[in-house]
Amino acid sequence: MRNVITRVLSWLAAFLVGAVYGVAATIAHSFALGPVPVGLIVGAIACAALLTALRALTGDRWAALAAGAGMMALILLISQRGPGGSVVVPDTPLGNVWMYVAAAIVVLVVAWPDFSRLRALAPPSHDGRTRDSTAS
């Protein structure tokens, strides 16, 4: 029971951290230096780094999915017209690219296969080591 509570709380924390990253990257996505969309590039790198770190450090794709859900939920929420009529993500090509890039990052990181299980299943070679350990 304690393990279930710990996992659910970690998923909730991941959701909140993903939401914060999503908001920060969405606000910054429109910054450009000339024709280079620096905000979009840095925001995409930051979101991908967060999701990749969560996936690698926890070994749990559900934590990365929770953070990605937080990201996407807040991106979609603040992309709507606000009560004062303001829009953070306007319906421009850059805004549309940001929405699709963020969603693609979440899908890519969550759906990436877990290769650690393949290494554990690799048959040992004649000297008792797995094939991967001889390459180093």
C-alpha positions as CSV (number, residue, x, y, z in Angstrom):
1,M,0.0,0.0,0.0
2,R,2.8,2.4,0.8
3,N,4.4,1.8,-2.6
4,V,1.2,2.7,-4.3
5,I,0.9,6.0,-2.4
6,T,4.5,6.8,-3.1
7,R,4.1,6.2,-6.8
8,V,0.9,8.3,-7.0
9,L,2.5,11.1,-5.1
10,S,5.5,11.0,-7.4
11,W,3.2,11.1,-10.5
12,L,1.4,14.1,-9.0
13,A,4.7,15.9,-8.4
14,A,5.8,15.0,-12.0
15,F,2.4,16.4,-13.2
16,L,3.0,19.7,-11.4
17,V,6.6,20.1,-12.5
18,G,5.6,19.3,-16.1
19,A,2.9,22.0,-15.8
20,V,5.4,24.6,-14.6
21,Y,7.8,23.7,-17.5
22,G,4.9,23.8,-20.0
23,V,3.8,27.3,-18.8
24,A,7.4,28.7,-18.8
25,A,8.2,27.2,-22.3
26,T,4.8,28.4,-23.7
27,I,5.4,32.0,-22.5
28,A,8.9,32.0,-23.9
29,H,8.2,30.2,-27.2
30,S,7.5,33.4,-29.1
31,F,10.9,35.0,-28.4
32,A,13.0,35.3,-31.5
33,L,16.3,36.8,-32.6
34,G,15.6,37.8,-36.1
35,P,14.3,34.8,-38.0
36,V,15.5,32.3,-35.3
37,P,12.8,31.2,-32.8
38,V,15.1,31.0,-29.8
39,G,12.3,30.7,-27.3
40,L,10.8,27.8,-29.1
41,I,14.1,26.0,-29.4
42,V,15.1,26.5,-25.7
43,G,11.6,25.7,-24.5
44,A,11.6,22.4,-26.6
45,I,15.0,21.5,-25.3
46,A,14.0,22.2,-21.7
47,C,10.8,20.2,-21.9
48,A,12.6,17.3,-23.6
49,A,15.3,17.4,-21.0
50,L,12.8,17.2,-18.2
51,L,10.8,14.3,-19.6
52,T,14.0,12.4,-20.5
53,A,15.4,12.9,-17.0
54,L,12.2,11.8,-15.4
55,R,12.1,8.7,-17.6
56,A,15.8,7.9,-17.1
57,L,16.0,8.6,-13.3
58,T,12.7,6.9,-12.3
59,G,12.8,4.1,-14.8
60,D,9.0,4.7,-15.1
61,R,7.4,5.8,-18.2
62,W,4.3,6.7,-16.2
63,A,6.2,9.5,-14.4
64,A,7.2,10.9,-17.8
65,L,3.6,10.6,-19.0
66,A,2.3,12.4,-15.9
67,A,4.8,15.3,-16.5
68,G,3.9,15.3,-20.2
69,A,0.2,15.4,-19.3
70,G,0.8,18.4,-17.0
71,M,2.7,20.1,-19.8
72,M,0.1,19.6,-22.4
73,A,-2.8,20.4,-20.0
74,L,-1.3,23.8,-19.1
75,I,-0.2,24.6,-22.6
76,L,-3.8,24.0,-23.8
77,L,-5.2,25.9,-20.9
78,I,-3.2,29.0,-21.3
79,S,-3.6,28.9,-25.1
80,Q,-7.3,29.7,-24.7
81,R,-8.6,33.3,-24.8
82,G,-8.3,34.7,-21.2
83,P,-11.0,36.6,-19.4
84,G,-9.5,39.9,-20.5
85,G,-9.3,38.7,-24.1
86,S,-5.6,38.1,-24.1
87,V,-4.1,35.0,-25.8
88,V,-0.6,33.7,-24.8
89,V,-0.3,31.4,-27.9
90,P,-1.8,33.2,-30.9
91,D,-3.0,31.3,-33.9
92,T,0.1,31.9,-35.8
93,P,2.5,29.4,-37.5
94,L,4.9,29.7,-34.6
95,G,2.2,29.0,-32.1
96,N,1.0,26.0,-34.0
97,V,4.5,24.7,-34.3
98,W,5.0,25.0,-30.6
99,M,1.8,23.0,-29.8
100,Y,2.8,20.2,-32.2
101,V,6.5,20.2,-31.0
102,A,5.5,19.9,-27.4
103,A,3.0,17.1,-28.1
104,A,5.6,15.3,-30.2
105,I,8.2,15.5,-27.5
106,V,5.8,14.0,-24.9
107,V,4.9,11.1,-27.3
108,L,8.5,10.4,-28.3
109,V,9.8,10.3,-24.7
110,V,6.9,8.2,-23.3
111,A,6.8,5.8,-26.2
112,W,10.6,5.3,-26.5
113,P,11.3,1.6,-25.9
114,D,13.1,0.4,-22.7
115,F,16.4,-1.1,-23.9
116,S,17.5,-2.1,-20.4
117,R,15.3,-5.2,-20.5
118,L,16.8,-6.3,-23.8
119,R,20.3,-6.2,-22.3
120,A,19.1,-8.3,-19.4
121,L,17.6,-10.8,-21.8
122,A,20.7,-11.0,-24.0
123,P,22.3,-14.4,-24.0
124,P,25.7,-14.6,-22.4
125,S,28.7,-15.3,-24.7
126,H,31.1,-18.2,-24.2
127,D,33.1,-16.4,-21.5
128,G,30.0,-15.6,-19.4
129,R,29.6,-11.9,-20.4
130,T,26.7,-10.5,-22.4
131,R,27.5,-9.4,-25.9
132,D,27.1,-5.7,-25.0
133,S,29.7,-5.9,-22.2
134,T,32.5,-7.0,-24.7
135,A,32.1,-3.8,-26.7
136,S,33.5,-1.5,-24.1
